[in-house]
Amino acid sequence: MINVLIVDDDAMVAELNRRYVAQISGFHCCGTASTLEKAKEFIFNSENHIDLILLDIYMQQENGLDLLPVLHSAGCKSDVIVISSAADAATIKDSLHYGVVDYLIKPFQATRFEEALTGWLRKKTAMEKRQYYEQSELDLLIHGNSSSEQEPRRLPKGLTQQTLRTLCQWIDAHMFRIDKPATKVN
């Protein structure tokens, strides 16, 4: 069973997330914390084993980001998924810097929530099964497919995206059409 701690100051949101967690097979909400202090007490209590933390950023008088360096410096092995309305690049960048494994921007779809948790579990399980990887296996684990499939198609040298778009529009506008039946020339 995967133990999940929800850190959110909004009791209604925490309850909604708890219900989402309960609907996913193999996951169990082991607790909720409405402040960072309560979260730290719960996380560092030796009786609690937390696999995954669902963390809000904007809390009443606190910033959820402040928990990340504390976890990092304490060597906490719990993974973190941020669930927040914080959509600014700086916050997202800071979160990723501290090892956040996924980031959901509120409001989100229940399917996205489930994808975040099950995707995390899939990667965690795969990482625990092996000690060494080939590059293609690692690409599949990290990116979901090989790195060659990730790269966008490159245009030939000297052809820009705008030029290609203009050419396509011109061809569409001047496409050869047969409006009348063909006549024999000879």
MODELLER restraints for C-alpha pairs under 7 A, 6 or more apart:
rsr = mdl.restraints
at = mdl.atoms
rsr.add(forms.Gaussian(group=physical.xy_distance, feature=features.Distance(at['CA:1:A'], at['CA:26:A']), mean=5.04, stdev=0.5))
rsr.add(forms.Gaussian(group=physical.xy_distance, feature=features.Distance(at['CA:1:A'], at['CA:27:A']), mean=5.71, stdev=0.5))
rsr.add(forms.Gaussian(group=physical.xy_distance, feature=features.Distance(at['CA:1:A'], at['CA:28:A']), mean=6.57, stdev=0.5))
rsr.add(forms.Gaussian(group=physical.xy_distance, feature=features.Distance(at['CA:2:A'], at['CA:26:A']), mean=6.01, stdev=0.5))
rsr.add(forms.Gaussian(group=physical.xy_distance, feature=features.Distance(at['CA:2:A'], at['CA:27:A']), mean=4.64, stdev=0.5))
rsr.add(forms.Gaussian(group=physical.xy_distance, feature=features.Distance(at['CA:2:A'], at['CA:28:A']), mean=5.86, stdev=0.5))
rsr.add(forms.Gaussian(group=physical.xy_distance, feature=features.Distance(at['CA:2:A'], at['CA:51:A']), mean=6.05, stdev=0.5))
rsr.add(forms.Gaussian(group=physical.xy_distance, feature=features.Distance(at['CA:3:A'], at['CA:27:A']), mean=6.28, stdev=0.5))
rsr.add(forms.Gaussian(group=physical.xy_distance, feature=features.Distance(at['CA:3:A'], at['CA:28:A']), mean=5.11, stdev=0.5))
rsr.add(forms.Gaussian(group=physical.xy_distance, feature=features.Distance(at['CA:3:A'], at['CA:29:A']), mean=5.84, stdev=0.5))
rsr.add(forms.Gaussian(group=physical.xy_distance, feature=features.Distance(at['CA:3:A'], at['CA:30:A']), mean=5.58, stdev=0.5))
rsr.add(forms.Gaussian(group=physical.xy_distance, feature=features.Distance(at['CA:3:A'], at['CA:49:A']), mean=6.88, stdev=0.5))
rsr.add(forms.Gaussian(group=physical.xy_distance, feature=features.Distance(at['CA:3:A'], at['CA:50:A']), mean=5.11, stdev=0.5))
rsr.add(forms.Gaussian(group=physical.xy_distance, feature=features.Distance(at['CA:3:A'], at['CA:51:A']), mean=5.29, stdev=0.5))
rsr.add(forms.Gaussian(group=physical.xy_distance, feature=features.Distance(at['CA:3:A'], at['CA:52:A']), mean=6.45, stdev=0.5))
rsr.add(forms.Gaussian(group=physical.xy_distance, feature=features.Distance(at['CA:4:A'], at['CA:28:A']), mean=5.94, stdev=0.5))
rsr.add(forms.Gaussian(group=physical.xy_distance, feature=features.Distance(at['CA:4:A'], at['CA:29:A']), mean=4.65, stdev=0.5))
rsr.add(forms.Gaussian(group=physical.xy_distance, feature=features.Distance(at['CA:4:A'], at['CA:30:A']), mean=5.65, stdev=0.5))
rsr.add(forms.Gaussian(group=physical.xy_distance, feature=features.Distance(at['CA:4:A'], at['CA:50:A']), mean=5.96, stdev=0.5))
rsr.add(forms.Gaussian(group=physical.xy_distance, feature=features.Distance(at['CA:4:A'], at['CA:51:A']), mean=6.12, stdev=0.5))
rsr.add(forms.Gaussian(group=physical.xy_distance, feature=features.Distance(at['CA:4:A'], at['CA:52:A']), mean=4.82, stdev=0.5))
rsr.add(forms.Gaussian(group=physical.xy_distance, feature=features.Distance(at['CA:4:A'], at['CA:53:A']), mean=5.67, stdev=0.5))
rsr.add(forms.Gaussian(group=physical.xy_distance, feature=features.Distance(at['CA:5:A'], at['CA:29:A']), mean=5.99, stdev=0.5))
rsr.add(forms.Gaussian(group=physical.xy_distance, feature=features.Distance(at['CA:5:A'], at['CA:30:A']), mean=5.87, stdev=0.5))
rsr.add(forms.Gaussian(group=physical.xy_distance, feature=features.Distance(at['CA:5:A'], at['CA:31:A']), mean=5.11, stdev=0.5))
rsr.add(forms.Gaussian(group=physical.xy_distance, feature=features.Distance(at['CA:5:A'], at['CA:32:A']), mean=5.63, stdev=0.5))
rsr.add(forms.Gaussian(group=physical.xy_distance, feature=features.Distance(at['CA:5:A'], at['CA:50:A']), mean=6.62, stdev=0.5))
rsr.add(forms.Gaussian(group=physical.xy_distance, feature=features.Distance(at['CA:5:A'], at['CA:52:A']), mean=6.40, stdev=0.5))
rsr.add(forms.Gaussian(group=physical.xy_distance, feature=features.Distance(at['CA:5:A'], at['CA:53:A']), mean=4.79, stdev=0.5))
rsr.add(forms.Gaussian(group=physical.xy_distance, feature=features.Distance(at['CA:5:A'], at['CA:54:A']), mean=6.17, stdev=0.5))
rsr.add(forms.Gaussian(group=physical.xy_distance, feature=features.Distance(at['CA:6:A'], at['CA:14:A']), mean=6.48, stdev=0.5))
rsr.add(forms.Gaussian(group=physical.xy_distance, feature=features.Distance(at['CA:6:A'], at['CA:31:A']), mean=6.44, stdev=0.5))
rsr.add(forms.Gaussian(group=physical.xy_distance, feature=features.Distance(at['CA:6:A'], at['CA:32:A']), mean=4.62, stdev=0.5))
rsr.add(forms.Gaussian(group=physical.xy_distance, feature=features.Distance(at['CA:6:A'], at['CA:33:A']), mean=6.27, stdev=0.5))
rsr.add(forms.Gaussian(group=physical.xy_distance, feature=features.Distance(at['CA:6:A'], at['CA:53:A']), mean=5.93, stdev=0.5))
rsr.add(forms.Gaussian(group=physical.xy_distance, feature=features.Distance(at['CA:6:A'], at['CA:54:A']), mean=4.80, stdev=0.5))
rsr.add(forms.Gaussian(group=physical.xy_distance, feature=features.Distance(at['CA:6:A'], at['CA:55:A']), mean=6.31, stdev=0.5))
rsr.add(forms.Gaussian(group=physical.xy_distance, feature=features.Distance(at['CA:7:A'], at['CA:32:A']), mean=5.76, stdev=0.5))
rsr.add(forms.Gaussian(group=physical.xy_distance, feature=features.Distance(at['CA:7:A'], at['CA:33:A']), mean=4.76, stdev=0.5))
rsr.add(forms.Gaussian(group=physical.xy_distance, feature=features.Distance(at['CA:7:A'], at['CA:34:A']), mean=5.91, stdev=0.5))
rsr.add(forms.Gaussian(group=physical.xy_distance, feature=features.Distance(at['CA:7:A'], at['CA:39:A']), mean=6.48, stdev=0.5))
rsr.add(forms.Gaussian(group=physical.xy_distance, feature=features.Distance(at['CA:7:A'], at['CA:54:A']), mean=6.00, stdev=0.5))
rsr.add(forms.Gaussian(group=physical.xy_distance, feature=features.Distance(at['CA:7:A'], at['CA:55:A']), mean=4.90, stdev=0.5))
rsr.add(forms.Gaussian(group=physical.xy_distance, feature=features.Distance(at['CA:7:A'], at['CA:56:A']), mean=6.11, stdev=0.5))
rsr.add(forms.Gaussian(group=physical.xy_distance, feature=features.Distance(at['CA:8:A'], at['CA:14:A']), mean=5.77, stdev=0.5))
rsr.add(forms.Gaussian(group=physical.xy_distance, feature=features.Distance(at['CA:8:A'], at['CA:33:A']), mean=6.33, stdev=0.5))
rsr.add(forms.Gaussian(group=physical.xy_distance, feature=features.Distance(at['CA:8:A'], at['CA:34:A']), mean=5.11, stdev=0.5))
rsr.add(forms.Gaussian(group=physical.xy_distance, feature=features.Distance(at['CA:8:A'], at['CA:55:A']), mean=6.49, stdev=0.5))
rsr.add(forms.Gaussian(group=physical.xy_distance, feature=features.Distance(at['CA:8:A'], at['CA:56:A']), mean=5.25, stdev=0.5))
rsr.add(forms.Gaussian(group=physical.xy_distance, feature=features.Distance(at['CA:8:A'], at['CA:59:A']), mean=6.85, stdev=0.5))
rsr.add(forms.Gaussian(group=physical.xy_distance, feature=features.Distance(at['CA:9:A'], at['CA:34:A']), mean=4.05, stdev=0.5))
rsr.add(forms.Gaussian(group=physical.xy_distance, feature=features.Distance(at['CA:9:A'], at['CA:35:A']), mean=6.21, stdev=0.5))
rsr.add(forms.Gaussian(group=physical.xy_distance, feature=features.Distance(at['CA:9:A'], at['CA:59:A']), mean=5.59, stdev=0.5))
rsr.add(forms.Gaussian(group=physical.xy_distance, feature=features.Distance(at['CA:9:A'], at['CA:60:A']), mean=6.82, stdev=0.5))
rsr.add(forms.Gaussian(group=physical.xy_distance, feature=features.Distance(at['CA:18:A'], at['CA:29:A']), mean=6.06, stdev=0.5))
rsr.add(forms.Gaussian(group=physical.xy_distance, feature=features.Distance(at['CA:21:A'], at['CA:27:A']), mean=6.11, stdev=0.5))
rsr.add(forms.Gaussian(group=physical.xy_distance, feature=features.Distance(at['CA:21:A'], at['CA:28:A']), mean=6.43, stdev=0.5))
rsr.add(forms.Gaussian(group=physical.xy_distance, feature=features.Distance(at['CA:21:A'], at['CA:29:A']), mean=6.43, stdev=0.5))
rsr.add(forms.Gaussian(group=physical.xy_distance, feature=features.Distance(at['CA:22:A'], at['CA:28:A']), mean=5.96, stdev=0.5))
rsr.add(forms.Gaussian(group=physical.xy_distance, feature=features.Distance(at['CA:22:A'], at['CA:29:A']), mean=6.90, stdev=0.5))
rsr.add(forms.Gaussian(group=physical.xy_distance, feature=features.Distance(at['CA:24:A'], at['CA:114:A']), mean=6.98, stdev=0.5))
rsr.add(forms.Gaussian(group=physical.xy_distance, feature=features.Distance(at['CA:33:A'], at['CA:39:A']), mean=5.12, stdev=0.5))
rsr.add(forms.Gaussian(group=physical.xy_distance, feature=features.Distance(at['CA:36:A'], at['CA:67:A']), mean=6.60, stdev=0.5))
rsr.add(forms.Gaussian(group=physical.xy_distance, feature=features.Distance(at['CA:42:A'], at['CA:48:A']), mean=6.87, stdev=0.5))
rsr.add(forms.Gaussian(group=physical.xy_distance, feature=features.Distance(at['CA:43:A'], at['CA:50:A']), mean=6.83, stdev=0.5))
rsr.add(forms.Gaussian(group=physical.xy_distance, feature=features.Distance(at['CA:50:A'], at['CA:78:A']), mean=5.99, stdev=0.5))
rsr.add(forms.Gaussian(group=physical.xy_distance, feature=features.Distance(at['CA:51:A'], at['CA:78:A']), mean=4.84, stdev=0.5))
rsr.add(forms.Gaussian(group=physical.xy_distance, feature=features.Distance(at['CA:51:A'], at['CA:79:A']), mean=6.36, stdev=0.5))
rsr.add(forms.Gaussian(group=physical.xy_distance, feature=features.Distance(at['CA:52:A'], at['CA:78:A']), mean=5.30, stdev=0.5))
rsr.add(forms.Gaussian(group=physical.xy_distance, feature=features.Distance(at['CA:52:A'], at['CA:79:A']), mean=4.85, stdev=0.5))
rsr.add(forms.Gaussian(group=physical.xy_distance, feature=features.Distance(at['CA:52:A'], at['CA:80:A']), mean=5.73, stdev=0.5))
rsr.add(forms.Gaussian(group=physical.xy_distance, feature=features.Distance(at['CA:53:A'], at['CA:78:A']), mean=6.71, stdev=0.5))
rsr.add(forms.Gaussian(group=physical.xy_distance, feature=features.Distance(at['CA:53:A'], at['CA:79:A']), mean=6.13, stdev=0.5))
rsr.add(forms.Gaussian(group=physical.xy_distance, feature=features.Distance(at['CA:53:A'], at['CA:80:A']), mean=4.68, stdev=0.5))
rsr.add(forms.Gaussian(group=physical.xy_distance, feature=features.Distance(at['CA:53:A'], at['CA:81:A']), mean=6.22, stdev=0.5))
rsr.add(forms.Gaussian(group=physical.xy_distance, feature=features.Distance(at['CA:54:A'], at['CA:80:A']), mean=5.95, stdev=0.5))
rsr.add(forms.Gaussian(group=physical.xy_distance, feature=features.Distance(at['CA:54:A'], at['CA:81:A']), mean=5.01, stdev=0.5))
rsr.add(forms.Gaussian(group=physical.xy_distance, feature=features.Distance(at['CA:54:A'], at['CA:82:A']), mean=5.74, stdev=0.5))
rsr.add(forms.Gaussian(group=physical.xy_distance, feature=features.Distance(at['CA:54:A'], at['CA:83:A']), mean=6.40, stdev=0.5))
rsr.add(forms.Gaussian(group=physical.xy_distance, feature=features.Distance(at['CA:55:A'], at['CA:64:A']), mean=6.59, stdev=0.5))
rsr.add(forms.Gaussian(group=physical.xy_distance, feature=features.Distance(at['CA:55:A'], at['CA:80:A']), mean=6.81, stdev=0.5))
rsr.add(forms.Gaussian(group=physical.xy_distance, feature=features.Distance(at['CA:55:A'], at['CA:81:A']), mean=6.21, stdev=0.5))
rsr.add(forms.Gaussian(group=physical.xy_distance, feature=features.Distance(at['CA:55:A'], at['CA:82:A']), mean=4.70, stdev=0.5))
rsr.add(forms.Gaussian(group=physical.xy_distance, feature=features.Distance(at['CA:55:A'], at['CA:83:A']), mean=5.75, stdev=0.5))
rsr.add(forms.Gaussian(group=physical.xy_distance, feature=features.Distance(at['CA:56:A'], at['CA:64:A']), mean=5.75, stdev=0.5))
rsr.add(forms.Gaussian(group=physical.xy_distance, feature=features.Distance(at['CA:56:A'], at['CA:82:A']), mean=5.91, stdev=0.5))
rsr.add(forms.Gaussian(group=physical.xy_distance, feature=features.Distance(at['CA:56:A'], at['CA:83:A']), mean=5.20, stdev=0.5))
rsr.add(forms.Gaussian(group=physical.xy_distance, feature=features.Distance(at['CA:56:A'], at['CA:84:A']), mean=4.93, stdev=0.5))
rsr.add(forms.Gaussian(group=physical.xy_distance, feature=features.Distance(at['CA:57:A'], at['CA:63:A']), mean=5.32, stdev=0.5))
rsr.add(forms.Gaussian(group=physical.xy_distance, feature=features.Distance(at['CA:57:A'], at['CA:64:A']), mean=4.00, stdev=0.5))
rsr.add(forms.Gaussian(group=physical.xy_distance, feature=features.Distance(at['CA:57:A'], at['CA:65:A']), mean=5.95, stdev=0.5))
rsr.add(forms.Gaussian(group=physical.xy_distance, feature=features.Distance(at['CA:57:A'], at['CA:84:A']), mean=5.63, stdev=0.5))
rsr.add(forms.Gaussian(group=physical.xy_distance, feature=features.Distance(at['CA:57:A'], at['CA:86:A']), mean=6.68, stdev=0.5))
rsr.add(forms.Gaussian(group=physical.xy_distance, feature=features.Distance(at['CA:58:A'], at['CA:64:A']), mean=6.35, stdev=0.5))
rsr.add(forms.Gaussian(group=physical.xy_distance, feature=features.Distance(at['CA:58:A'], at['CA:84:A']), mean=6.96, stdev=0.5))
rsr.add(forms.Gaussian(group=physical.xy_distance, feature=features.Distance(at['CA:65:A'], at['CA:95:A']), mean=6.79, stdev=0.5))
rsr.add(forms.Gaussian(group=physical.xy_distance, feature=features.Distance(at['CA:68:A'], at['CA:98:A']), mean=6.14, stdev=0.5))
rsr.add(forms.Gaussian(group=physical.xy_distance, feature=features.Distance(at['CA:69:A'], at['CA:98:A']), mean=6.81, stdev=0.5))
rsr.add(forms.Gaussian(group=physical.xy_distance, feature=features.Distance(at['CA:79:A'], at['CA:100:A']), mean=6.90, stdev=0.5))
rsr.add(forms.Gaussian(group=physical.xy_distance, feature=features.Distance(at['CA:79:A'], at['CA:101:A']), mean=6.76, stdev=0.5))
rsr.add(forms.Gaussian(group=physical.xy_distance, feature=features.Distance(at['CA:80:A'], at['CA:100:A']), mean=5.06, stdev=0.5))
rsr.add(forms.Gaussian(group=physical.xy_distance, feature=features.Distance(at['CA:80:A'], at['CA:101:A']), mean=6.00, stdev=0.5))
rsr.add(forms.Gaussian(group=physical.xy_distance, feature=features.Distance(at['CA:81:A'], at['CA:100:A']), mean=5.71, stdev=0.5))
rsr.add(forms.Gaussian(group=physical.xy_distance, feature=features.Distance(at['CA:81:A'], at['CA:101:A']), mean=5.65, stdev=0.5))
rsr.add(forms.Gaussian(group=physical.xy_distance, feature=features.Distance(at['CA:81:A'], at['CA:102:A']), mean=4.86, stdev=0.5))
rsr.add(forms.Gaussian(group=physical.xy_distance, feature=features.Distance(at['CA:81:A'], at['CA:103:A']), mean=5.71, stdev=0.5))
rsr.add(forms.Gaussian(group=physical.xy_distance, feature=features.Distance(at['CA:82:A'], at['CA:100:A']), mean=6.93, stdev=0.5))
rsr.add(forms.Gaussian(group=physical.xy_distance, feature=features.Distance(at['CA:82:A'], at['CA:102:A']), mean=6.43, stdev=0.5))
rsr.add(forms.Gaussian(group=physical.xy_distance, feature=features.Distance(at['CA:82:A'], at['CA:103:A']), mean=4.73, stdev=0.5))
rsr.add(forms.Gaussian(group=physical.xy_distance, feature=features.Distance(at['CA:82:A'], at['CA:104:A']), mean=6.08, stdev=0.5))
rsr.add(forms.Gaussian(group=physical.xy_distance, feature=features.Distance(at['CA:83:A'], at['CA:103:A']), mean=6.08, stdev=0.5))
rsr.add(forms.Gaussian(group=physical.xy_distance, feature=features.Distance(at['CA:83:A'], at['CA:104:A']), mean=4.76, stdev=0.5))
rsr.add(forms.Gaussian(group=physical.xy_distance, feature=features.Distance(at['CA:83:A'], at['CA:105:A']), mean=6.01, stdev=0.5))
rsr.add(forms.Gaussian(group=physical.xy_distance, feature=features.Distance(at['CA:83:A'], at['CA:106:A']), mean=6.68, stdev=0.5))
rsr.add(forms.Gaussian(group=physical.xy_distance, feature=features.Distance(at['CA:84:A'], at['CA:104:A']), mean=6.44, stdev=0.5))
rsr.add(forms.Gaussian(group=physical.xy_distance, feature=features.Distance(at['CA:84:A'], at['CA:105:A']), mean=5.24, stdev=0.5))
rsr.add(forms.Gaussian(group=physical.xy_distance, feature=features.Distance(at['CA:84:A'], at['CA:106:A']), mean=5.43, stdev=0.5))
rsr.add(forms.Gaussian(group=physical.xy_distance, feature=features.Distance(at['CA:85:A'], at['CA:105:A']), mean=5.19, stdev=0.5))
rsr.add(forms.Gaussian(group=physical.xy_distance, feature=features.Distance(at['CA:85:A'], at['CA:106:A']), mean=4.64, stdev=0.5))
rsr.add(forms.Gaussian(group=physical.xy_distance, feature=features.Distance(at['CA:86:A'], at['CA:105:A']), mean=6.75, stdev=0.5))
rsr.add(forms.Gaussian(group=physical.xy_distance, feature=features.Distance(at['CA:87:A'], at['CA:105:A']), mean=6.44, stdev=0.5))
rsr.add(forms.Gaussian(group=physical.xy_distance, feature=features.Distance(at['CA:102:A'], at['CA:116:A']), mean=6.53, stdev=0.5))
rsr.add(forms.Gaussian(group=physical.xy_distance, feature=features.Distance(at['CA:123:A'], at['CA:141:A']), mean=6.42, stdev=0.5))
rsr.add(forms.Gaussian(group=physical.xy_distance, feature=features.Distance(at['CA:136:A'], at['CA:146:A']), mean=5.99, stdev=0.5))
rsr.add(forms.Gaussian(group=physical.xy_distance, feature=features.Distance(at['CA:139:A'], at['CA:145:A']), mean=6.21, stdev=0.5))
rsr.add(forms.Gaussian(group=physical.xy_distance, feature=features.Distance(at['CA:139:A'], at['CA:146:A']), mean=5.16, stdev=0.5))
rsr.add(forms.Gaussian(group=physical.xy_distance, feature=features.Distance(at['CA:139:A'], at['CA:147:A']), mean=5.95, stdev=0.5))
rsr.add(forms.Gaussian(group=physical.xy_distance, feature=features.Distance(at['CA:140:A'], at['CA:146:A']), mean=5.42, stdev=0.5))
